[in-house]
Amino acid sequence: MAEEPLGARLADCPKRLLKLITDPTPDRAKRLMDAMMTMIKLDIPALEQAVNGSA
């Protein structure tokens, strides 16, 4: 399977994104949407950092 430069498999990205989008915590979901709206291409690791509050 194809790998990204950071080592994530491309097939895992939709699963990871779905998990982030369906987070039940409103603050985490807002951080995700705020971060995602600034991106031209989705950067899953950066979205995970935003959701966790470390971005």
ABEGO torsion letter per residue (X at the ends): XBBBAAGBBAAAAAAAAAAAAABABAAAAAAAAAAAAABABBBAAAAAAAAAGAX
